[in-house]
């Protein structure tokens, strides 16, 4: 989360925003990052074993 915030802040500053505005803009994108992480963890936990079983029967 911290690295994502830093990366997004640096990107916004690079694109021409001042530091305060860039930090705020980056902070507003953090909820989307959290949602993506949670959904990915849920999907992987549900899909891993069925896909592993299916792939072991194929190969």
N, CA and C of each residue as an Amber inpcrd file, in Angstrom:
protein
   177
   0.8260000  -1.1810000   0.0000000   0.0000000   0.0000000   0.0000000
   0.8800000   1.2580000   0.0000000   1.9180000   1.2350000   0.8200000
   2.7910000   2.4050000   0.8940000   3.5150000   2.6110000  -0.4320000
   4.0010000   1.5240000  -1.0060000   4.7010000   1.6300000  -2.2850000
   3.7630000   2.1110000  -3.3930000   2.5170000   1.6580000  -3.3730000
   1.5420000   2.1110000  -4.3600000   1.2800000   3.6020000  -4.1940000
   1.1610000   4.0570000  -2.9540000   0.9340000   5.4820000  -2.6980000
   2.1190000   6.3080000  -3.1900000   3.3230000   5.8450000  -2.8970000
   4.5190000   6.5720000  -3.3340000   4.6000000   6.5930000  -4.8580000
   4.3800000   5.4460000  -5.4960000   4.4470000   5.3690000  -6.9530000
   3.4330000   6.2920000  -7.6020000   2.2050000   6.2640000  -7.1030000
   1.1690000   7.1040000  -7.6830000   1.4460000   8.5860000  -7.4440000
   1.9850000   8.9240000  -6.2890000   2.3320000  10.3230000  -6.0040000
   3.4250000  10.8020000  -6.9460000   4.4620000   9.9940000  -7.1020000
   5.5600000  10.3580000  -8.0010000   5.0460000  10.5080000  -9.4260000
   4.1780000   9.6180000  -9.8510000   3.6270000   9.7070000 -11.2030000
   2.8490000  11.0090000 -11.3960000   2.0350000  11.3650000 -10.4120000
   1.2490000  12.5940000 -10.5290000   2.1450000  13.8350000 -10.5310000
   3.1820000  13.8410000  -9.7130000   4.1190000  14.9660000  -9.6950000
   4.8540000  15.0430000 -11.0310000   5.2390000  13.8940000 -11.5660000
   5.9100000  13.8470000 -12.8650000   5.0080000  14.4010000 -13.9720000
   3.7070000  14.1610000 -13.8440000   2.7680000  14.6480000 -14.8510000
   2.4160000  16.1230000 -14.6810000   2.9660000  16.7770000 -13.6460000
   2.8210000  18.2110000 -13.5440000   2.0600000  18.7280000 -12.3390000
   1.5690000  17.8790000 -11.4850000   0.8650000  18.3430000 -10.2850000
   1.8720000  18.7290000  -9.2140000   1.4550000  19.5910000  -8.2970000
   2.3180000  19.8460000  -7.1570000   2.1830000  18.6730000  -6.1780000
   3.0590000  18.6460000  -5.1730000   3.1500000  17.4750000  -4.2970000
   1.8580000  17.2150000  -3.5240000   1.2330000  18.2670000  -2.9980000
   0.0120000  18.0830000  -2.2040000  -1.1240000  17.5320000  -3.0530000
  -1.3150000  18.1000000  -4.2270000  -2.3720000  17.6250000  -5.1230000
  -2.0740000  16.2110000  -5.6160000  -0.8230000  15.9340000  -5.9310000
  -0.4330000  14.5960000  -6.3690000  -0.6520000  13.5540000  -5.2950000
  -0.3190000  13.9020000  -4.0610000  -0.5220000  12.9770000  -2.9440000
  -2.0110000  12.7120000  -2.7340000  -2.8200000  13.7630000  -2.8150000
  -4.2650000  13.6110000  -2.6310000  -4.8690000  12.7590000  -3.7370000
  -4.4670000  13.0200000  -4.9600000  -4.9660000  12.2320000  -6.0920000
  -4.5600000  10.7700000  -5.9490000  -3.3310000  10.5380000  -5.5330000
  -2.8630000   9.1630000  -5.3340000  -3.6360000   8.4830000  -4.2120000
  -3.9350000   9.2300000  -3.1440000  -4.6860000   8.6500000  -2.0270000
  -6.0990000   8.2770000  -2.4360000  -6.6730000   9.0310000  -3.3480000
  -8.0300000   8.7230000  -3.8040000  -8.0950000   7.4590000  -4.6500000
  -6.9670000   7.0220000  -5.1940000  -6.9660000   5.7860000  -5.9730000
  -6.6910000   4.5540000  -5.1150000  -6.3460000   4.7340000  -3.8460000
  -6.0500000   3.5860000  -2.9800000  -7.2490000   2.6560000  -2.7530000
  -8.4790000   3.1510000  -2.6030000  -9.5900000   2.2020000  -2.4390000
  -9.7200000   1.2160000  -3.6060000  -9.4560000   1.6730000  -4.8140000
  -9.5020000   0.7610000  -5.9610000  -8.4200000  -0.3040000  -5.8440000
  -7.2570000   0.0660000  -5.3520000  -6.1780000  -0.8970000  -5.1570000
  -6.5620000  -1.9390000  -4.1150000  -7.1590000  -1.5010000  -3.0230000
  -7.5720000  -2.4260000  -1.9670000  -8.6350000  -3.3880000  -2.4900000
  -9.5930000  -2.8880000  -3.2330000 -10.6440000  -3.7450000  -3.8040000
 -10.0290000  -4.7750000  -4.7400000  -9.0910000  -4.3710000  -5.5840000
  -8.4400000  -5.3060000  -6.4980000  -7.6720000  -6.3880000  -5.7480000
  -6.9820000  -6.0180000  -4.6840000  -6.2120000  -6.9980000  -3.9000000
  -7.1480000  -8.0050000  -3.2450000  -8.2240000  -7.5210000  -2.6430000
  -9.1580000  -8.4120000  -1.9490000  -9.8390000  -9.3550000  -2.9400000
 -10.3200000  -8.8180000  -4.0540000 -10.9830000  -9.6760000  -5.0450000
 -10.0300000 -10.7010000  -5.6490000  -8.8000000 -10.3070000  -5.8930000
  -7.8190000 -11.2500000  -6.4240000  -7.5610000 -12.3730000  -5.4280000
  -7.4170000 -12.0410000  -4.1570000  -7.1830000 -13.0700000  -3.1380000
  -8.3680000 -14.0300000  -3.0540000  -9.5740000 -13.5080000  -3.1250000
 -10.7680000 -14.3560000  -3.0580000 -10.8470000 -15.2660000  -4.2740000
 -10.6670000 -14.7060000  -5.4630000 -10.7580000 -15.5150000  -6.6770000
  -9.6840000 -16.5940000  -6.7380000  -8.4700000 -16.2440000  -6.3480000
  -7.3950000 -17.2380000  -6.3670000  -7.6920000 -18.3560000  -5.3820000
  -8.2040000 -18.0220000  -4.2170000  -8.4800000 -19.0640000  -3.2300000
  -9.5940000 -19.9990000  -3.6850000 -10.5550000 -19.5060000  -4.4440000
 -11.6280000 -20.3690000  -4.9370000 -11.2420000 -21.1470000  -6.1920000
 -10.3790000 -20.5830000  -7.0210000 -10.0820000 -21.2050000  -8.3090000
  -8.8310000 -22.0720000  -8.3190000  -7.9530000 -21.9360000  -7.3540000
  -6.6750000 -22.6330000  -7.4060000  -6.8330000 -24.1540000  -7.4250000
  -7.5350000 -24.7210000  -6.4660000  -7.6080000 -26.1770000  -6.3690000
  -8.3970000 -26.8100000  -7.5120000  -9.5460000 -26.2570000  -7.9380000
 -10.2020000 -26.8500000  -9.1070000  -9.3390000 -26.7900000 -10.3750000
  -8.6500000 -25.6820000 -10.5710000  -7.7860000 -25.5840000 -11.7470000
  -6.5800000 -26.4990000 -11.6340000  -6.0360000 -26.6540000 -10.4340000
  -4.9120000 -27.5640000 -10.2400000  -5.3300000 -28.9950000 -10.5340000
  -6.5140000 -29.3790000 -10.0920000  -7.0200000 -30.7330000 -10.3510000
  -7.2610000 -30.9340000 -11.8430000  -7.8520000 -29.9560000 -12.5010000
  -8.1180000 -30.0590000 -13.9320000  -6.8240000 -30.1340000 -14.7350000
  -5.8430000 -29.3410000 -14.3660000  -4.5910000 -29.3380000 -15.0960000
  -3.7880000 -30.6100000 -14.8460000  -3.9000000 -31.1880000 -13.6630000
  -3.1620000 -32.4250000 -13.4030000  -3.7490000 -33.5820000 -14.2050000
  -5.0410000 -33.5390000 -14.4930000  -5.6280000 -34.6160000 -15.3040000
  -5.2970000 -34.4300000 -16.7770000  -5.0180000 -33.2180000 -17.2110000
  -4.6750000 -32.9570000 -18.6040000  -3.2210000 -33.3100000 -18.8830000
  -2.3440000 -32.9590000 -17.9600000  -0.9220000 -33.2110000 -18.1900000
  -0.5200000 -34.4380000 -17.4700000
